[in-house]
Amino acid sequence: FLTRILALLVFYYKFIVTGMVSFARYFFNILFRFFSNFLFRNRYYVINGAENKIVKKIGLKGKPGKIDVNPLLNRIYVITGDSVTVINGVNEKLIDEITVGSSLSNIKVNAVKNHIYVNDLNNGMLSIIDGFTHKIIAELKAGINPQGIGVDIKNNLIYVADQDSGKVIIIQDETETLIGNRIQVSPTSASRSLRLNEAIVTIRDQHGRPLPDMPVNALKKGIGSLVIPASTLTDNKGAAKFKFRFGYASKKGEIIFRSNGLAATITQTNKR
């Protein structure tokens, strides 16, 4: 009888101690993550390569990720959430913040052409940014799950590794801004709603002629905002149709439509 009682006590003792240890580990792990995020998040570090010392810390919006540099112009480009932050390498001041997509995975700079290449996992697109104007001048399909980017500056070639297909996609960068083309969206504003509204994006050339098969990408901003699909092509009338809404929790929502350097926006009104 005493042996059974002792065995039960040992069993419950091990159970209680194991539970307390697991809880303590979980608690301190959460605590560590909280203070780590609070103290060290969203910073860009400038390191002296000769002395291997941190010489400056710069706060950034979003979550800093991949980074690349244009050594000819002394510009630094950092992925921060859905944007690319541009930093002046001379004085370490922020120059611009370029909204690109919703799930940016990698960034690479062609210093000679002064183009910045950014992958977006959400729609499998490669965005090309003009380093002078900080405008998106092209958005090209780059597989399903584009990851690594390589650049051949001599031949203006871009190599994109598509993780899902197991292929390397080769893109010729002969992109120039399409001058004279126009993009329009209807409506241009909408209120918060539970139902989906229709948006029609049209793209025409400088003579007013519709441009078919033009890629149009949609980006949403604001809590509860929704737009579908994330990307599509214009039809033979130069039109692309989307469904969208602004959530009731959203205070300042936007739906941004982009196509080869052109952009049109639906803004949220707070009227119900």
The 8 nearest C-alpha neighbors of each residue, nearest first, counted from 0:
[[1, 3, 2, 4, 5, 6, 7, 8],
 [2, 0, 4, 3, 5, 6, 7, 8],
 [1, 3, 5, 0, 4, 6, 7, 8],
 [4, 2, 6, 0, 1, 5, 7, 8],
 [3, 5, 1, 7, 6, 2, 8, 0],
 [4, 6, 8, 2, 3, 7, 1, 9],
 [5, 7, 3, 9, 4, 8, 2, 10],
 [8, 6, 10, 4, 9, 5, 11, 3],
 [9, 7, 5, 11, 10, 6, 12, 4],
 [8, 10, 12, 6, 7, 11, 5, 13],
 [11, 9, 7, 13, 8, 12, 6, 14],
 [10, 12, 14, 8, 13, 9, 15, 7],
 [13, 11, 9, 15, 14, 10, 8, 16],
 [14, 12, 16, 10, 11, 15, 17, 9],
 [13, 15, 11, 17, 12, 16, 18, 10],
 [16, 14, 18, 12, 17, 13, 11, 19],
 [17, 15, 19, 13, 18, 14, 12, 20],
 [18, 16, 20, 14, 19, 15, 13, 21],
 [17, 19, 15, 21, 16, 20, 14, 22],
 [18, 20, 16, 22, 21, 17, 23, 15],
 [19, 21, 23, 17, 22, 18, 16, 24],
 [22, 20, 18, 24, 23, 19, 17, 25],
 [21, 23, 25, 19, 20, 24, 26, 18],
 [22, 24, 20, 26, 21, 25, 19, 27],
 [25, 23, 21, 27, 22, 26, 28, 20],
 [24, 26, 22, 28, 23, 27, 21, 29],
 [27, 25, 23, 29, 28, 24, 22, 30],
 [28, 26, 30, 24, 29, 25, 31, 23],
 [29, 27, 31, 25, 30, 26, 24, 32],
 [28, 30, 32, 26, 27, 31, 33, 25],
 [31, 29, 27, 33, 28, 32, 26, 34],
 [32, 30, 28, 34, 33, 29, 35, 27],
 [33, 31, 35, 29, 30, 34, 36, 28],
 [32, 34, 30, 36, 31, 35, 37, 29],
 [33, 35, 37, 31, 36, 32, 38, 30],
 [36, 34, 32, 38, 37, 33, 39, 31],
 [35, 37, 40, 33, 34, 39, 38, 32],
 [36, 38, 34, 35, 39, 33, 40, 32],
 [37, 39, 35, 36, 34, 40, 33, 41],
 [38, 40, 36, 35, 37, 42, 41, 34],
 [41, 39, 36, 42, 37, 38, 35, 62],
 [42, 40, 59, 62, 63, 58, 60, 61],
 [43, 41, 58, 57, 59, 40, 56, 44],
 [42, 44, 57, 56, 58, 45, 59, 41],
 [45, 43, 56, 55, 46, 42, 57, 53],
 [44, 46, 55, 54, 53, 56, 43, 47],
 [47, 45, 53, 52, 54, 48, 44, 51],
 [46, 48, 52, 51, 49, 50, 53, 54],
 [49, 47, 51, 50, 46, 52, 53, 45],
 [48, 50, 47, 51, 52, 46, 53, 54],
 [49, 51, 52, 47, 48, 46, 53, 54],
 [52, 50, 48, 47, 49, 46, 53, 54],
 [53, 51, 47, 50, 46, 54, 48, 49],
 [52, 54, 46, 45, 55, 47, 44, 51],
 [53, 55, 46, 45, 52, 47, 56, 44],
 [56, 54, 45, 53, 44, 57, 46, 43],
 [57, 55, 44, 43, 45, 42, 58, 54],
 [58, 56, 43, 42, 44, 59, 55, 91],
 [57, 59, 42, 41, 43, 56, 60, 40],
 [60, 58, 41, 42, 57, 61, 43, 63],
 [59, 61, 41, 79, 62, 58, 63, 80],
 [60, 62, 79, 80, 63, 41, 59, 81],
 [61, 63, 79, 80, 41, 64, 60, 40],
 [64, 62, 79, 78, 41, 61, 77, 80],
 [65, 63, 78, 79, 62, 66, 77, 80],
 [66, 64, 78, 105, 77, 106, 63, 67],
 [65, 67, 77, 76, 78, 106, 64, 68],
 [68, 66, 76, 107, 75, 108, 106, 77],
 [69, 67, 75, 74, 70, 76, 108, 66],
 [68, 70, 74, 110, 71, 73, 72, 108],
 [71, 69, 73, 72, 68, 74, 110, 75],
 [72, 70, 69, 73, 110, 111, 74, 68],
 [71, 73, 74, 70, 69, 110, 88, 113],
 [74, 72, 70, 88, 69, 71, 87, 89],
 [75, 73, 87, 69, 88, 72, 86, 68],
 [74, 76, 68, 86, 85, 67, 88, 69],
 [75, 77, 85, 67, 66, 84, 68, 83],
 [78, 76, 66, 84, 83, 65, 79, 63],
 [77, 79, 83, 64, 65, 63, 82, 80],
 [80, 78, 63, 62, 61, 82, 83, 77],
 [79, 81, 61, 62, 82, 78, 63, 103],
 [82, 80, 101, 100, 99, 98, 79, 102],
 [83, 81, 98, 79, 97, 99, 80, 78],
 [82, 84, 78, 97, 77, 96, 79, 76],
 [83, 85, 96, 77, 76, 95, 97, 78],
 [84, 86, 76, 95, 94, 75, 93, 96],
 [87, 85, 93, 75, 94, 92, 74, 91],
 [88, 86, 91, 74, 92, 89, 90, 93],
 [87, 89, 73, 91, 74, 90, 86, 75],
 [90, 88, 87, 91, 73, 92, 74, 86],
 [89, 91, 92, 88, 87, 86, 93, 73],
 [92, 90, 87, 88, 89, 86, 93, 57],
 [93, 91, 87, 90, 86, 94, 88, 89],
 [94, 92, 86, 95, 85, 87, 91, 84],
 [95, 93, 85, 86, 92, 87, 96, 84],
 [94, 96, 85, 84, 93, 97, 86, 133],
 [95, 97, 84, 83, 85, 82, 98, 94],
 [98, 96, 83, 82, 99, 84, 95, 133],
 [97, 99, 82, 81, 100, 83, 96, 84],
 [98, 100, 82, 81, 97, 83, 101, 126],
 [101, 99, 81, 102, 119, 218, 98, 103],
 [100, 102, 81, 103, 121, 119, 218, 99],
 [103, 101, 119, 120, 121, 100, 81, 104],
 [102, 104, 119, 118, 120, 105, 81, 101],
 [105, 103, 118, 146, 119, 120, 102, 106],
 [104, 106, 118, 117, 65, 103, 146, 147],
 [107, 105, 117, 116, 65, 66, 67, 118],
 [106, 108, 116, 67, 115, 148, 117, 109],
 [109, 107, 115, 110, 114, 116, 69, 67],
 [108, 110, 114, 113, 111, 112, 152, 115],
 [109, 111, 113, 69, 112, 108, 71, 114],
 [112, 110, 113, 109, 152, 71, 114, 153],
 [111, 113, 114, 109, 110, 152, 155, 130],
 [114, 112, 110, 130, 109, 111, 129, 115],
 [113, 115, 129, 109, 130, 112, 128, 108],
 [114, 116, 108, 128, 127, 107, 109, 130],
 [115, 117, 127, 107, 106, 126, 108, 128],
 [116, 118, 106, 126, 125, 105, 115, 119],
 [119, 117, 125, 105, 104, 103, 124, 145],
 [120, 118, 103, 102, 124, 121, 123, 104],
 [121, 119, 123, 102, 144, 122, 145, 103],
 [122, 120, 102, 119, 123, 101, 100, 103],
 [121, 123, 124, 120, 119, 229, 230, 143],
 [124, 122, 143, 120, 142, 141, 144, 119],
 [123, 125, 140, 141, 119, 139, 122, 118],
 [124, 126, 118, 139, 138, 117, 141, 140],
 [125, 127, 138, 117, 116, 137, 124, 128],
 [126, 128, 116, 137, 115, 135, 136, 138],
 [129, 127, 135, 115, 134, 114, 136, 133],
 [128, 130, 114, 133, 131, 134, 132, 135],
 [131, 129, 113, 133, 114, 132, 128, 115],
 [130, 132, 129, 133, 113, 134, 114, 128],
 [131, 133, 134, 129, 130, 128, 135, 136],
 [134, 132, 129, 130, 131, 128, 97, 135],
 [135, 133, 132, 128, 129, 136, 260, 97],
 [136, 134, 128, 260, 127, 137, 129, 126],
 [135, 137, 260, 259, 176, 128, 127, 134],
 [138, 136, 259, 127, 135, 126, 260, 139],
 [139, 137, 126, 125, 259, 124, 127, 140],
 [138, 140, 125, 124, 141, 137, 126, 214],
 [139, 141, 124, 142, 123, 125, 138, 122],
 [142, 140, 124, 123, 125, 139, 145, 168],
 [143, 141, 123, 161, 144, 145, 140, 124],
 [142, 144, 123, 145, 163, 161, 141, 164],
 [143, 145, 161, 120, 162, 123, 163, 142],
 [146, 144, 161, 160, 123, 142, 120, 118],
 [147, 145, 160, 104, 161, 105, 144, 162],
 [146, 148, 160, 159, 105, 145, 149, 161],
 [149, 147, 159, 158, 107, 160, 146, 150],
 [148, 150, 158, 157, 159, 147, 151, 107],
 [149, 151, 157, 152, 156, 158, 109, 148],
 [150, 152, 156, 153, 155, 154, 157, 149],
 [151, 153, 155, 154, 150, 109, 111, 156],
 [154, 152, 151, 155, 156, 111, 150, 112],
 [153, 155, 156, 152, 151, 171, 172, 150],
 [156, 154, 152, 172, 151, 153, 171, 157],
 [157, 155, 171, 151, 154, 170, 172, 150],
 [156, 158, 150, 170, 169, 149, 171, 151],
 [157, 159, 169, 149, 148, 168, 150, 167],
 [160, 158, 148, 168, 167, 147, 161, 145],
 [161, 159, 167, 147, 146, 145, 162, 166],
 [162, 160, 145, 144, 166, 142, 163, 164],
 [161, 163, 165, 144, 164, 160, 145, 146],
 [164, 162, 165, 144, 161, 143, 142, 166],
 [165, 163, 166, 162, 161, 143, 142, 144],
 [166, 164, 162, 163, 161, 167, 160, 144],
 [167, 165, 164, 161, 160, 168, 162, 163],
 [166, 168, 160, 159, 161, 158, 169, 165],
 [167, 169, 159, 158, 166, 160, 170, 141],
 [170, 168, 158, 157, 167, 159, 156, 171],
 [171, 169, 157, 156, 172, 158, 168, 159],
 [170, 172, 156, 173, 155, 157, 169, 154],
 [173, 171, 155, 174, 156, 170, 157, 154],
 [174, 172, 171, 175, 155, 156, 170, 112],
 [175, 173, 172, 176, 137, 136, 127, 171],
 [174, 176, 177, 173, 136, 137, 178, 172],
 [175, 177, 136, 178, 260, 174, 259, 137],
 [176, 178, 180, 175, 179, 259, 260, 136],
 [179, 177, 180, 176, 205, 175, 204, 181],
 [178, 180, 205, 204, 181, 177, 206, 203],
 [179, 181, 204, 205, 178, 203, 177, 182],
 [182, 180, 203, 202, 204, 179, 183, 205],
 [181, 183, 202, 201, 261, 263, 262, 203],
 [184, 182, 201, 200, 263, 202, 181, 185],
 [183, 185, 200, 199, 186, 263, 187, 201],
 [186, 184, 187, 199, 198, 200, 183, 265],
 [185, 187, 188, 184, 198, 265, 189, 199],
 [186, 188, 265, 185, 184, 266, 264, 189],
 [189, 187, 266, 265, 186, 267, 268, 190],
 [190, 188, 267, 268, 266, 191, 265, 187],
 [189, 191, 268, 270, 267, 269, 271, 192],
 [192, 190, 245, 247, 246, 271, 269, 244],
 [193, 191, 194, 245, 244, 246, 190, 247],
 [192, 194, 195, 246, 244, 191, 247, 245],
 [195, 193, 192, 196, 244, 243, 191, 245],
 [194, 196, 244, 243, 242, 193, 197, 192],
 [197, 195, 243, 242, 244, 194, 198, 241],
 [198, 196, 242, 241, 243, 199, 195, 240],
 [197, 199, 241, 185, 240, 242, 186, 200],
 [198, 200, 240, 185, 184, 239, 241, 238],
 [199, 201, 184, 239, 238, 183, 240, 198],
 [202, 200, 238, 183, 237, 182, 239, 184],
 [203, 201, 182, 237, 181, 210, 209, 183],
 [204, 202, 209, 208, 207, 210, 181, 180],
 [203, 205, 180, 207, 206, 208, 181, 179],
 [204, 206, 179, 180, 207, 203, 181, 208],
 [207, 205, 204, 208, 203, 179, 180, 209],
 [208, 206, 203, 204, 205, 209, 181, 180],
 [207, 209, 203, 204, 206, 210, 205, 237],
 [210, 208, 203, 237, 236, 202, 211, 207],
 [209, 211, 237, 203, 202, 208, 213, 204],
 [210, 212, 237, 235, 233, 234, 213, 236],
 [213, 211, 233, 232, 234, 214, 210, 235],
 [212, 214, 232, 233, 211, 215, 210, 258],
 [215, 213, 232, 258, 231, 212, 216, 233],
 [214, 216, 258, 231, 257, 230, 232, 213],
 [217, 215, 230, 257, 256, 229, 258, 214],
 [216, 218, 256, 229, 255, 230, 257, 219],
 [219, 217, 255, 254, 100, 256, 216, 220],
 [220, 218, 254, 253, 224, 225, 255, 226],
 [221, 219, 253, 252, 254, 224, 218, 222],
 [220, 222, 252, 249, 224, 251, 223, 253],
 [223, 221, 249, 224, 248, 246, 220, 252],
 [222, 224, 246, 221, 249, 245, 225, 248],
 [225, 223, 245, 246, 221, 222, 244, 219],
 [224, 226, 243, 244, 219, 223, 245, 227],
 [225, 227, 243, 242, 228, 219, 229, 244],
 [228, 226, 242, 229, 241, 243, 225, 230],
 [227, 229, 230, 226, 241, 231, 242, 217],
 [230, 228, 217, 227, 216, 122, 226, 218],
 [231, 229, 216, 228, 215, 217, 122, 214],
 [230, 232, 215, 214, 216, 228, 233, 239],
 [233, 231, 214, 212, 213, 215, 239, 234],
 [232, 234, 239, 238, 212, 237, 211, 213],
 [235, 233, 211, 237, 236, 238, 212, 239],
 [234, 236, 211, 237, 233, 210, 209, 212],
 [237, 235, 234, 238, 209, 211, 210, 233],
 [236, 238, 209, 210, 211, 233, 234, 202],
 [239, 237, 201, 233, 234, 236, 200, 199],
 [238, 240, 233, 200, 199, 232, 201, 234],
 [241, 239, 199, 198, 200, 238, 197, 242],
 [240, 242, 198, 227, 197, 228, 199, 243],
 [243, 241, 197, 227, 196, 226, 195, 198],
 [244, 242, 226, 195, 196, 225, 197, 227],
 [243, 245, 195, 225, 224, 196, 192, 246],
 [246, 244, 224, 191, 192, 223, 252, 225],
 [247, 245, 223, 224, 249, 248, 191, 222],
 [246, 248, 249, 191, 192, 245, 223, 193],
 [249, 247, 246, 222, 250, 223, 221, 245],
 [248, 250, 222, 221, 246, 247, 251, 252],
 [251, 249, 252, 248, 221, 269, 222, 247],
 [252, 250, 249, 221, 267, 253, 220, 266],
 [251, 253, 221, 220, 267, 249, 266, 250],
 [254, 252, 266, 220, 265, 219, 267, 255],
 [253, 255, 219, 265, 264, 218, 220, 266],
 [254, 256, 264, 218, 217, 263, 253, 219],
 [255, 257, 217, 263, 262, 216, 264, 215],
 [258, 256, 262, 216, 215, 261, 217, 255],
 [257, 259, 215, 261, 260, 214, 262, 216],
 [260, 258, 137, 136, 261, 138, 135, 257],
 [259, 136, 261, 135, 258, 137, 134, 176],
 [262, 260, 258, 257, 259, 182, 181, 263],
 [261, 263, 257, 256, 258, 182, 260, 264],
 [264, 262, 256, 255, 183, 184, 182, 257],
 [265, 263, 255, 254, 266, 256, 187, 253],
 [264, 266, 187, 188, 254, 253, 255, 186],
 [267, 265, 188, 253, 264, 252, 187, 189],
 [266, 268, 252, 189, 190, 188, 253, 251],
 [267, 269, 190, 270, 189, 188, 266, 191],
 [270, 268, 190, 271, 267, 191, 250, 251],
 [271, 269, 190, 268, 191, 189, 267, 192],
 [270, 190, 191, 269, 192, 268, 247, 189]]
